[in-house]
Amino acid sequence: MASGPLSSGEYVQHHLHHLNFNLKTLSFHGGPPFWDLHLDTFIVSWVLGLLFLGFFHHAARKAVSGAPGKLQNFVELAIETIDGLVKESFHYENRLIAPLSLTIFIWVFLMNFMDLIPVDLVPWSLSFLGVKYFRLVPTADPYLTFSLSITVFLMVIYYNFKSKGFVKLGKEVLTHPFGIWLFPVNILFRLLEEVVRPLSLSLRLFGNLFAGEMVFIMIALLPWYGQALLGPVWTIFHVLIIVLQAFIFMMLTIVYLSMAHESH
């Protein structure tokens, strides 16, 4: 719930402010925005990533060939489900795609899941340690979603060159879709296509999670009976959103990498 001294606008602004560390001034007290590191996004995303890797590593070490336990069943189900989706959408030989897809889905899901933790719980707890600002949802930060999408974009560029070679890729860029005589238009279309992919990938994830975070903040401003009525309803609906957005990000990554292997 909102603290007493803060107005509604100040409360919203407080929850939208990151724990910043400026890499140029090496301080928490400002500097050129370009050099700002969102420490809260960095810390939460790394902790969740390490928890995910540790959990699956532990499950792999405890795996048995006989009757599996609940932990092994869960991990095997996750791996087999993602592997099946990859086989349906990616029709080339690349052993990286399935592990990459599993990592993207679980990691993005965990970061999205942070949106279900009460908005005041962690900032209020950290305030006793002198931490004034802390945002808990990494995927509501465009810095992170753009980093993820740019990584996918660089992989698409890499596999375009690896699977087709410079000559074949150059021919594809110059001739598709309108033929060699309209190569300036073909190049322009290709550039737009390559730029739009990471933009749409990142903005879709960021927009949905930022909107969800804002709704939770607005609900926290309501009286207790409004929170009790709307909080559970929005939480149930938002569970669908966080799963769906992780799934969409994973599937679009598979599709983009599949297209990078195709020859027109």
C-alpha positions as CSV (number, residue, x, y, z in Angstrom):
1,M,0.0,0.0,0.0
2,A,1.1,3.6,-0.5
3,S,2.9,5.2,2.4
4,G,1.3,8.2,4.0
5,P,3.5,11.2,3.0
6,L,3.5,10.3,-0.7
7,S,0.8,11.6,-3.0
8,S,-0.6,9.3,-5.7
9,G,1.7,10.8,-8.3
10,E,4.7,10.6,-6.1
11,Y,3.9,7.0,-5.2
12,V,3.7,6.0,-8.9
13,Q,7.0,7.8,-9.7
14,H,8.7,6.2,-6.8
15,H,7.8,2.7,-8.0
16,L,8.9,3.5,-11.6
17,H,12.4,4.7,-10.5
18,H,15.3,2.3,-10.8
19,L,18.2,1.8,-8.5
20,N,20.8,3.5,-10.8
21,F,24.5,3.3,-10.8
22,N,26.3,5.6,-13.2
23,L,29.3,3.9,-14.8
24,K,30.9,7.2,-15.7
25,T,30.7,9.0,-12.4
26,L,30.9,5.7,-10.4
27,S,28.1,6.9,-8.1
28,F,24.4,6.4,-7.3
29,H,23.8,10.2,-7.5
30,G,23.5,10.9,-11.2
31,G,25.5,11.4,-14.3
32,P,25.0,11.0,-18.1
33,P,21.9,8.8,-18.5
34,F,23.6,6.8,-21.2
35,W,26.0,5.4,-18.6
36,D,23.3,4.4,-16.1
37,L,23.2,0.8,-15.0
38,H,19.9,-0.3,-13.6
39,L,21.3,-2.3,-10.7
40,D,17.9,-3.7,-9.7
41,T,17.3,-5.1,-13.1
42,F,20.9,-6.5,-13.2
43,I,20.7,-8.1,-9.8
44,V,17.2,-9.7,-10.1
45,S,17.8,-11.0,-13.6
46,W,21.2,-12.6,-12.6
47,V,19.8,-14.1,-9.4
48,L,16.9,-15.6,-11.3
49,G,19.2,-16.9,-14.0
50,L,21.5,-18.5,-11.5
51,L,18.6,-20.1,-9.7
52,F,17.3,-21.5,-12.9
53,L,20.7,-23.0,-13.9
54,G,21.3,-24.3,-10.4
55,F,17.9,-25.9,-10.2
56,F,18.3,-27.7,-13.5
57,H,21.9,-28.7,-12.7
58,H,20.7,-30.2,-9.4
59,A,17.9,-32.1,-11.2
60,A,20.4,-33.4,-13.8
61,R,22.8,-34.6,-11.1
62,K,20.0,-36.4,-9.2
63,A,18.5,-38.0,-12.3
64,V,18.0,-41.7,-12.1
65,S,17.2,-44.3,-14.8
66,G,14.5,-46.0,-12.8
67,A,11.3,-44.4,-11.4
68,P,11.9,-40.6,-11.5
69,G,10.8,-38.3,-8.7
70,K,8.7,-35.2,-9.0
71,L,11.7,-32.9,-9.6
72,Q,13.0,-35.1,-12.4
73,N,9.5,-35.5,-13.9
74,F,9.1,-31.7,-14.0
75,V,12.5,-31.1,-15.6
76,E,12.0,-33.8,-18.2
77,L,8.5,-32.5,-19.0
78,A,9.9,-29.0,-19.6
79,I,12.8,-30.3,-21.8
80,E,10.6,-32.6,-23.8
81,T,7.9,-30.0,-24.3
82,I,10.3,-27.3,-25.5
83,D,12.2,-29.9,-27.7
84,G,8.9,-30.9,-29.3
85,L,8.1,-27.2,-30.1
86,V,11.5,-26.7,-31.6
87,K,11.2,-29.7,-33.8
88,E,7.9,-28.5,-35.1
89,S,9.2,-25.0,-35.9
90,F,12.9,-25.5,-36.7
91,H,13.6,-27.9,-39.5
92,Y,17.4,-27.7,-39.6
93,E,20.3,-29.3,-37.7
94,N,21.4,-27.1,-34.9
95,R,22.0,-28.4,-31.4
96,L,21.9,-24.9,-29.9
97,I,18.3,-24.0,-30.6
98,A,16.5,-26.3,-28.1
99,P,18.7,-25.4,-25.1
100,L,18.5,-21.7,-26.1
101,S,14.7,-21.9,-26.3
102,L,14.4,-23.6,-23.0
103,T,16.7,-21.0,-21.4
104,I,14.7,-18.1,-22.9
105,F,11.3,-19.5,-21.8
106,I,12.2,-20.3,-18.2
107,W,14.3,-17.2,-17.7
108,V,11.8,-14.8,-19.1
109,F,9.0,-16.5,-17.3
110,L,10.8,-16.2,-14.0
111,M,11.5,-12.5,-14.6
112,N,7.9,-11.9,-15.6
113,F,6.8,-13.8,-12.4
114,M,8.3,-11.1,-10.2
115,D,5.4,-9.0,-11.2
116,L,3.1,-11.2,-9.0
117,I,5.1,-10.2,-5.8
118,P,3.3,-7.3,-4.0
119,V,4.7,-4.1,-5.3
120,D,5.6,-2.6,-1.9
121,L,7.0,-5.7,-0.3
122,V,10.6,-5.7,-1.6
123,P,11.1,-1.9,-1.8
124,W,9.7,-1.6,1.8
125,S,12.1,-4.3,3.0
126,L,15.1,-2.8,1.3
127,S,14.3,0.6,2.7
128,F,15.6,-0.6,6.1
129,L,19.0,-1.1,4.4
130,G,19.0,2.4,3.0
131,V,17.9,1.4,-0.5
132,K,15.5,4.1,-1.7
133,Y,14.4,2.7,-5.1
134,F,14.1,-0.9,-6.3
135,R,12.1,-2.2,-9.2
136,L,11.6,-6.0,-9.0
137,V,10.4,-6.8,-12.6
138,P,13.4,-7.0,-15.0
139,T,11.2,-7.4,-18.1
140,A,9.4,-4.1,-17.3
141,D,12.8,-2.5,-18.0
142,P,13.4,-1.7,-21.8
143,Y,17.2,-2.0,-21.1
144,L,16.8,-5.7,-20.5
145,T,14.2,-6.5,-23.2
146,F,16.3,-4.7,-25.8
147,S,19.4,-6.6,-24.6
148,L,17.6,-9.9,-25.1
149,S,16.3,-9.0,-28.5
150,I,19.6,-7.6,-29.7
151,T,21.2,-10.9,-28.7
152,V,18.7,-12.7,-30.8
153,F,19.3,-10.2,-33.6
154,L,23.0,-10.9,-33.6
155,M,22.4,-14.6,-33.6
156,V,20.1,-14.2,-36.7
157,I,22.9,-12.2,-38.5
158,Y,25.5,-14.8,-37.5
159,Y,23.4,-17.8,-38.8
160,N,22.5,-15.9,-42.0
161,F,26.2,-15.7,-42.8
162,K,27.0,-19.2,-41.5
163,S,24.2,-21.1,-43.3
164,K,24.3,-19.2,-46.6
165,G,27.7,-17.7,-47.0
166,F,28.5,-14.1,-48.0
167,V,27.8,-14.6,-51.7
168,K,24.5,-16.4,-51.3
169,L,23.3,-14.0,-48.6
170,G,24.2,-11.0,-50.7
171,K,22.3,-12.4,-53.7
172,E,19.3,-13.0,-51.4
173,V,19.4,-9.4,-50.1
174,L,19.8,-7.9,-53.6
175,T,17.1,-10.0,-55.4
176,H,14.4,-10.8,-52.9
177,P,11.5,-10.1,-53.1
178,F,11.3,-8.0,-56.3
179,G,14.2,-9.2,-58.4
180,I,17.7,-7.8,-59.1
181,W,16.4,-4.7,-61.1
182,L,14.8,-3.3,-57.9
183,F,17.7,-4.1,-55.7
184,P,17.6,-0.7,-53.9
185,V,14.1,-1.4,-52.8
186,N,15.0,-5.0,-51.9
187,I,17.9,-3.7,-49.7
188,L,15.6,-1.2,-48.0
189,F,13.0,-3.8,-47.3
190,R,15.6,-6.2,-45.9
191,L,17.0,-3.5,-43.6
192,L,13.5,-2.6,-42.3
193,E,12.8,-6.2,-41.8
194,E,15.9,-6.8,-39.8
195,V,15.5,-3.7,-37.6
196,V,11.8,-4.3,-36.9
197,R,12.3,-7.8,-35.6
198,P,14.3,-6.9,-32.5
199,L,12.2,-3.8,-31.9
200,S,9.0,-5.7,-32.0
201,L,10.4,-8.5,-29.9
202,S,11.6,-6.2,-27.1
203,L,8.7,-3.7,-27.1
204,R,6.1,-6.5,-27.0
205,L,7.6,-8.0,-23.9
206,F,8.4,-4.6,-22.3
207,G,5.0,-3.1,-23.0
208,N,3.0,-6.0,-21.6
209,L,5.0,-6.3,-18.4
210,F,5.2,-2.5,-17.9
211,A,1.4,-2.3,-18.3
212,G,0.9,-5.1,-15.8
213,E,3.2,-3.5,-13.3
214,M,1.3,-0.2,-13.7
215,V,-2.0,-1.9,-13.0
216,F,-0.6,-3.4,-9.8
217,I,0.7,0.0,-8.7
218,M,-2.8,1.5,-9.4
219,I,-4.5,-1.2,-7.4
220,A,-2.1,-0.6,-4.5
221,L,-3.4,3.0,-4.4
222,L,-6.9,1.8,-3.8
223,P,-8.5,1.4,-0.3
224,W,-8.1,-2.1,1.2
225,Y,-11.5,-3.3,0.0
226,G,-10.6,-2.2,-3.6
227,Q,-7.3,-4.1,-3.4
228,A,-9.0,-7.2,-2.0
229,L,-11.5,-7.2,-4.9
230,L,-9.4,-6.3,-7.9
231,G,-6.0,-7.7,-6.7
232,P,-6.8,-11.4,-7.0
233,V,-8.7,-10.9,-10.3
234,W,-5.8,-9.1,-12.0
235,T,-3.3,-11.5,-10.6
236,I,-5.1,-14.5,-12.1
237,F,-5.4,-12.7,-15.5
238,H,-1.7,-11.6,-15.3
239,V,-0.5,-15.2,-14.7
240,L,-1.7,-15.9,-18.3
241,I,0.1,-12.8,-19.6
242,I,3.5,-13.7,-18.0
243,V,3.3,-17.3,-19.4
244,L,2.1,-16.1,-22.8
245,Q,4.8,-13.4,-23.2
246,A,7.6,-15.9,-22.3
247,F,6.2,-18.3,-24.8
248,I,5.9,-15.7,-27.5
249,F,9.4,-14.5,-27.0
250,M,10.7,-18.0,-27.2
251,M,8.7,-18.9,-30.3
252,L,9.6,-15.8,-32.2
253,T,13.2,-16.5,-31.5
254,I,12.9,-20.0,-32.9
255,V,11.1,-18.6,-36.0
256,Y,13.6,-15.9,-36.6
257,L,16.5,-18.3,-36.3
258,S,14.7,-20.8,-38.6
259,M,14.3,-18.0,-41.2
260,A,18.0,-17.3,-40.9
261,H,18.7,-20.8,-42.1
262,E,16.3,-20.7,-45.0
263,S,17.3,-19.9,-48.6
264,H,14.9,-18.1,-50.8
